């Protein structure tokens, strides 16, 4: 017998879910890069760039969360 059930539209992955996942990946990657730069003795500008990327992505996640509550 063939399965004829259709998926629930609420179960689909939307562009917002993809954006949130990518933002989290960038936050984790930039935090890890900053940690590696600390252990590696990198220049200050490397720390500043990694920190700025982390703060911007975390801020975007907060804004998306607050807008989603409305």
N, C-alpha and C positions, 0 to 999 in steps of 0.2 A: 504494500500500500504506500502511496506517495504522500509525503508530508506537505500539506497545503497551508500550513499556518504562515501568516505574514508577521514579520517582526514589528514590535511596538515602536512607533516613531520616537518615543522617549528614550529608547535604548540606543539610538544612533549617535555616533560621535559627530559633533558639530565643530565648526571653525573655532568657537570659543574654547572648547576643550583642548583642541590642538594648540592654540595660542598659550593657554595656561600651562600645558605640559612643556612647551618649548621654553617659556619663561622660567619654569622651575629648573629645567636642564641647564640653562645659562647661569642661573643663580648658583647652582651647585658647582658648575665648571669654573666659574670665576672665583668662587671661594676657594676651591682646590688649587687653582692657579696662584692665588694670593698666598696660600699656605706654602706651596712649592717654592715660590719666589722668596719667602721668608727663610726657608731652610737652605736655599741656594745662594743667598746673599745677593739678590738682584738689586738693581738700581731703584731709587725711590719712585721714579715715574712708572715702573711696572706695578708697584703696589697701588699707586694712585689710580691707574687705569683699571686694574682689577676691582678695586674698591668702588670706583664710580660705576662700573658695569653692574656690580652686585647691588648697589643702592638703587640704581635706576630700574633694574628688573624687579627688585623687591617692592619698590614704590608702585610700579605698574600692576603687580599682583594685588597690592592693597587697594588701589583705585578700582580695579576690576571687581574685587570682592565687595567694596562699598557700593558700587553702582548696581551690582546684582541684587542687593537687598531691597532696592526700591521697588 
